[in-house]
Amino acid sequence: MTNGKNVLVIMSDEHARSVMGAYGNSLVHTPTLDRLANEGVRFENAYTPSPICVSARASFATGTPVFENRCWSSAEPYYGQQRSWMHRLRDKGHEVVSMGKLHYRSANDDLGFTEQIHPMYLANNGVGWPQALLRKPMGEFRDTIEMSTQLGPGETHYTQYDRNITKAAVNWLQQRASSQPKPWVMFVSFICPHYPLSAPEAFFNLYRDIHIPTPHSNDSKARLKHPVIDTMRQFWDYADHFDQQSEQVGLKNYYGLCSFLDDNVSQVFTALDQAGHADDTQIIYTSDHGDMLGNHGIWGKCYMYEDSVGIPMILSGAGIEPAVNSTPVSLTDIDATIEQTVTGNSPVSAKAWQSRSLHQVIDAPDPHRPVISEYHDGGSPCGFYMLRKDRWKLVYFSEGHPPLLFDMENDSKEQNNLAGKTEYADVQEMLINQLLDILDPEEVNRMAFSDQQEKLAELGGLEKVKAMASFNHTPIE
């Protein structure tokens, strides 16, 4: 039974699902998240609608893919222009409170929350990262060295921010949760393990004397070559600034930040239990996207490789039986999931790829379900798309660039591109046709560039945007 349950949504930032115990990592220390996964449903094939913060979080709010909400890039945020699950539940009298990172435009917008505590909006007074609009001609990004030089252990503005979010969540659960007349939704949005790669010392020490496995597929001579990926790798050249020693330090700090995140989640769960709501609350844990962590010679997000586009997704708590589910799911599915859990109404999607309650996926698993992801942000000369269906993953690049095709069962590290091979021609055609049933890649690409040119003009044109402040990660303002 899901009718009338509270929902606690916990979202991290840039958490690769490969760095979590329940997803098979035996080195990382994430006991709270592992327990949550083992007591609930762990979705093996969960994906972000776009491997970049702003676009992913817009899709999370609206339950729609990027090509529908048109929040294409880090300079085109959600500002309430499309009704969200927050709006719908608030208008029905439910408390819908957020704590932490939103990455929506500004405090002046009606985002649907009844209350926002320690919110993080876009930098530059809601403009975000305007350099994302400079794609034709491509702009430059000269700040990538920062990732490899700002290495911990230590405290940062981000770790302190997450501590403040935890305190606020604990306080709300202790002081206000029981006074709500209707089921509530609390969105707790942490920023870790997003870089800077500086974990508090106690958590870094968990890995100080451990060797983290060397990233795979990072030999520049042997790795997969692709014109768009190679262009993006030159733009987002974080990996070029690491050597073997700093790479190990970076990985240990990333692992430490995952453990720090886990500790904060533990504090929130303890408060939920002490407030007496463990038995009437369902919990969703996920992340907005992953991180490449040096694999394929890449650090950061923005790619359709599994480390970047794949995310953890767990549904646990009241009424959820333990299971592992292989159905492809997306952040867009959280929209329908929350509405069903809180109100009992189960929105029916017309198409399999549209927002579908995770409860429906649990009741009727469907490994044949297609899910998509898109990227139209900085560093890319064209829009590109991922389609995951069954064991196959297609990455389709617009403007005539060659596709990629991977067999995820036999090639989980995505080292062998099957696109263009005769024996896989039928699979490739089937997946491309499936993608074309969902969207027109070339038309969507044109829409994105057109919207971005309009936004560029709105901000004063090319030279003015070039002169605007840039940053490597959103400052806490």
PyMOL commands that set and color helices and strands:
alter all, ss='L'
color gray80, all
select helices_A, chain A and resi 21-23+31-39+53-62+66-69+85-91+130-133+145-149+157-175+177-179+201-204+227-235+238-241+244-274+295-297+306-309+333-343+358-363+422-438+441-458+462-466
alter helices_A, ss='H'
color red, helices_A
select strands_A, chain A and resi 6-13+41-43+46-47+96-101+115-120+185-193+281-287+310-311+313-317+323-325+329-330+371-375+384-389+392-397+404-407
alter strands_A, ss='S'
color yellow, strands_A
deselect
rebuild
show_as cartoon
